[in-house]
Amino acid sequence: IEIGMDVAASEFYKNGTYDLDFKNPNSNSADYLPSDKLCALYLEFIKDFPMVSIEDPFDQDDWAAWTNITASTPIQIVGDDLT
């Protein structure tokens, strides 16, 4: 078994951070993750599970995060929201 994720992170990108509790109308902005923390979370998933692909792990304008994750892992990183 191999796992691929389609995160669609642009949907929960708020003011330069990522709201993982975005479906909760009362989500706490203190819990939002900066790009580097979200990247670390993805890298933990990659280490702990048979991940082969992550699609749209960051907002399409968060270029530094895209650069960081592609340099940090050999798995496929897909950016269909980039175009």
Backbone hydrogen bonds, N-H to C=O, Kabsch-Sander energy under -0.5 kcal/mol:
donor,donor_aa,acceptor,acceptor_aa,energy
3,I,50,P,-2.9
5,M,53,S,-2.3
7,V,5,M,-0.6
7,V,55,E,-2.1
8,A,55,E,-0.9
9,A,56,D,-2.5
11,E,8,A,-2.2
12,F,9,A,-1.6
13,Y,10,S,-0.8
14,K,12,F,-0.6
14,K,17,T,-3.2
17,T,14,K,-1.5
18,Y,33,L,-2.8
19,D,12,F,-2.9
19,D,17,T,-0.5
20,L,18,Y,-1.0
22,F,19,D,-1.3
24,N,21,D,-2.1
27,S,24,N,-1.8
29,S,27,S,-0.6
31,D,28,N,-2.3
32,Y,29,S,-1.1
33,L,18,Y,-2.9
37,K,34,P,-0.6
38,L,34,P,-2.1
39,C,35,S,-2.7
40,A,36,D,-1.9
41,L,37,K,-1.9
42,Y,38,L,-2.4
43,L,39,C,-2.5
44,E,40,A,-1.8
45,F,41,L,-2.1
46,I,42,Y,-2.5
47,K,43,L,-1.9
48,D,44,E,-2.5
49,F,45,F,-2.3
51,M,49,F,-2.5
52,V,3,I,-3.2
53,S,3,I,-1.1
54,I,76,Q,-2.1
55,E,5,M,-3.6
56,D,78,V,-3.1
62,D,59,D,-1.8
63,W,61,D,-1.5
66,W,62,D,-1.7
67,T,63,W,-2.5
68,N,64,A,-2.4
69,I,65,A,-2.6
70,T,66,W,-2.2
71,A,67,T,-1.6
72,S,68,N,-0.9
73,T,69,I,-1.0
76,Q,52,V,-1.8
78,V,54,I,-2.6
78,V,76,Q,-0.5
82,L,79,G,-1.2
83,T,80,D,-0.6
